[in-house]
Structures are given as structure tokens and as C-alpha cells.
Amino acid sequence: MEKAIDEKLLEIYRRLYAAYGPQHWWPAGSPFEVVVGAILTQSAAWVNVEKAIENL
């Protein structure tokens, strides 16, 4: 029987993580900053998002 798509994606993720490790692509000091940054980047330039996070 074929693996479910979520199982396949998880396996791909695990292999990539094992090969390349954490990428640190999101410059945040906490999960809160990641969430706020992700929401703000939907409608603002990153430079403005950084300023907003600094002011929180």
C-alpha cells in the first residue's frame, strides 16, 4: 500500500533536515516573533516588519 502524502512529506523533511540541518532562515529570537513577523509580512515590507517587532 502506498504511503499517505503526509507521511511522504514528513520523510522528505526528515531527509532534508538530516542532510542540511536547521537553516535559521527566520531572524527571530522567539516563537512570538516568528508568528508576528509571519503575519506582518503578509502586507508590509520586511524592513517595516523588523521595526514593528523591535517596538513591541
Residue pairs with C-beta under 8 A, 6 or more apart in sequence:
3 11
26 34
26 37
28 34
28 37
28 53
33 53
36 52
36 53
36 56
37 49
37 53
40 48
40 49
40 52
40 53
41 49
44 52
